[in-house]
Amino acid sequence: MRFRLNMVSFNIMIKGYVEKGEWDEACSLFEEMLERKVQPTVVTYNSLIGYLCRKGEVDKGMELLKDMSRKGKFPNAVTYALIMEGLCFLGKFSEAKKIMFDMEYRGCKPRLVNYGVLMSDLGKRGEIEEARGLFVEMKKRRFKPDVVTYNILINYLCKEGRVSDAYKVLVEMQVEGCEPNSATYRMVVDGLCAVGEFERGLKVFNAMLTSRHCPRPGTFCCLIKGLCEKGKLSEACFVFEEMGKRNMSFHSEGWEALTGAACGEGRVVSELLTELVTTGSSVV
């Protein structure tokens, strides 16, 4: 068609190869790119470095980083974040942290993504206070956390059972003007349900709906079952109705919890049973 291949064409193909794990093909294309005198970009190098670091071959990734600099291509915050992820994967957190604080001297200012890598690694290792300390340090350096950064902290606080602290972070991010997303609300609601705080979970659930975010079916079911166990049938029915509005299926355990709670209160359950029969295809 008489169009010449350019850097965008090569970058798309190289990214596709590395995502499929076809490293040799990606390298061949990179060599072809150089032969055709098409200059690689930071995107090209990031695709290759990212693949190597995910495989734990950080030394090779560092060699590409040096090659990049020799060719006059400046690495960006994502480049360094990929190297940092690779080091964390190998258990070399201290080296990853050093990379982040050294990168500024190399002409690249750290970004939220770099802090996020370190916070995620600390969270995975259960070092939540260290992750929170890094979060505070980041804010002191006048980095404004985004929803991804807040979610990292909330996620690992919930996993450690520190849901009250996660809830405080949710409130803090809203006060700071950062809008929670679906993942934020879901983690907090699921976390509250996991520690039996279903009424508090319902409050966050309502805030989630008000913000026009939709929970997952598992969150709906867990909340309904928990509210029923607490004797909060009206609240459970409200959640059930919201689930029905979104055409989500309801499992048999949920039905048992609802009907059991209704019977326990001496209420007539014919309406629930009728609903159960009419939506029998949703019961598993």
N, C-alpha and C positions, 0 to 999 in steps of 0.2 A: 504493500500500500504506500510505499515511498516515505514512510515515517521512520525517523531514526530513533533507536532505543535511547532513552535518557535515564538519569539517575532514579526517577520515580518508577520507571518500568522495572529496573533491576532491584530496587528496594522492595517492591511488592513481591517479586519472585523469590528473593532471598528470604524474606520474612515467611513466606509460605513454606519453603523448604525446611527452615529451622523449626517451625511449628509442627511439621510432620516428623521431625527428627532425622531428616535426610541431610546430614552434615556435609558429606562429600559433595553432594549436588550443590549445596549452598556455596561451598568453597570454590567449586568449578565456575560457578556463575560470578563469584567475586573476582576470580582471575580473569574471566572473560571481560568483565567490567573494566578492569585495568588495561587489558589489551586493546580495548576499543577506545581507550583514553576518556572514559566516562568517570569523572571524579566521584569517589565514594563520599557520602555525607555522614554526619553524626548518626543518622537513622540507620544507615548501613552497618556501621560499627556496633551500634547498640543491639541490633538483631543478633550479630555474631557473638558479641561479648555476653549477652544474656543467655544464649544457648550454652556456652562453655561454663558459665558460672552456675547455671542450674544443674549441670552435670558434675559440679564439684571441681572442675578444671580451672580454678581461679588463676593459676600461674600463666596458663595460656591466654586467659582473658586479659591479664596485665600486660602480656606481650603485645596483644592487639591494641591496648590502650597506648603503649609506647609508640607503636607503629603509626597510630592515629596522630599522635603529637608530631612525629617526624614529618608526616605529610601535611602538616599545617592545619589539621582539623582539630577544633577545640572540643573536648568532651563536655557534656552538660551534666546537670544534676542527676538525670536518669542514668547516665553512663556510670557515674560513681555509685548510685544506688544499686545497680546491678552487681558491681564488684562487691559492695558491702553485703548484699544478700548472699553471694557466694561464700564470703568469709564467715558469715553467721551460720550458714549451712554446714560449714566445716568446724563449727564450734569456736571460731576465732573472733569473738565479740570485740575484744580489746583492739584488735587490728582494724576491724570494721569501723569502730568509733574513731580511731586515729585517722582513717581515710577521710571521714567526714570533716574533722577539724583541720586536716591538711589541705583539703581540696580548695579552700578559699585562697591559700597561698599559691595555688596553681591557676588562679584566675577564675574559679567557679564558686560562686556563693552557694552554701547549702540551702536546700529547699525543704518543704514539708515532707516530701517523699523520702529524704534521707533520714530525717528524724523518725518517720514511720517505720522504716526498716529496723532501726535499733529498738524502738518500742515494741514492735511485734516479736522480735527475738527474745527480749526480756520477758514479755508476756508468756510466750511458749514455755519458758523455763520457770515460770511461776514467780518471777522476781517483779511483782507488781509495784512495790514501793519504788524500786529503781526506775521502772517505766514512768511512774507518776513524777518522779524527780526530774526525769528527762523532759517530760511534758512541761513542767514548771520552768525549767531552764530555757526551753524553746520560747516560751512566752516572754521571759525576761529579755531574750534577744530580739524581741519585737516581731516574732513570727506569729501571725494570727492563725490559730488552728482551724482547719476545715473539717467538714463532716467526716471525712475518712480518718483523720487523726483522732477525733473524738470517738469514733466507732471502735478503733483499735483498743483504746483504753476501756471503753464500756464492755466490749467483748470479753476481755481477759478478767475484768473485775467480776463479771457474771459467772465466768467459768470457775473462778475461785470461790464462788458463793457469796461474794461481797456485793450483793445486789443493792443494798441501801446506798453504798458508795457510788455504784453505777447510776442509780437514780439521781443522786446529787450532781453527777457529771451531766446527765441529761438536762437538768434544770439550769446548770451553769452555762451549757452551750446555748440554750435559748436566751438567757439573760445577755450573753455576749453577742447575740445577733446571728448565731449560726443555726440554720434550719435543720432539724433532724430529718433523716430520710426513713424509708420503710425498714431498712436494716436496723437503724437505731432503735425505733419503737419495738420491733420484733424481739431484739435481744433483751430489752428491759422487761417486756411482758413475759417472755419465756423464762427469764431469770426469776422474776417474782413468782411465777407459777411453780418453778422448781423448788422454791423454799417455802411454798404454802401460803404466800401472801396474795391470795386471789382477788380480794377486794381492792387492794392497791393496784394489782395488775389490771383490774377493770377500769380504773381511772386512767391509766396510761393507754389502755385499749381505746377508751373514748376519745382521748386526745389524738390518737392515731387516726381514728375515723374522721374527726373534725378536720384534720390536716389532709384528708383525702388520700391517705395511704391505706393499703389493704393488707391485713395479716395473712399468714399462710393458713391452710386448713388445719394443720396440727396445732397452731396457736389457738384457733377458735375452739377446737375440741378439748384441749387441755384446760382452757379457761372455763368452759361449760361444766366439765366434770368436776373441777375444783370448787366452783361456786355451788354446785349441787351438794357436794360433800359438806360444805359449810352451811347448808340449809338456805342458801340464797337463790331460791327457785325463780323469783321474778327477774333477778339479774341474769340468771342463766338463760331464761327464755328470751330476754332481750338480745343476748349474744347470739342465740340460736336463730332469731329472726334476722339479724344482720348477716348471718351466714347464708340463710335462705335467699336473701336479696341478691347475693352474689353467685347463686346457683352452685354452691359448694356442697359436696357430698358429706354425709355425717355417718360415722361408723357405729356399729352396734353397741360398743361400750358407752358411747355418748347417750344413745337412746335409753339404755338401762339406767344410767345415772339420772336422766331427766324423769323417766317414769317412776323410778324408785323414790326420788325426792318428792314427786307429786303425791304418790301413795302414802309416803311418810307423813305428809301434812294433811292427809285425809281428803285430798282433792280428787275430783273426777278426772280420770286420765283418758277418757274416750277421745278427746281432741288430739292428744299426743299419739294415741294408737292409730287413729285415722290417718294422721300425717305419716306415721311409720309405714302403713300399708300403701299409701299413695306414692311414697318415695322409696319403695322397697328396693329399687335398683341401686340406691345409694348406700344401702346397708351392706357391710362386709363383715 
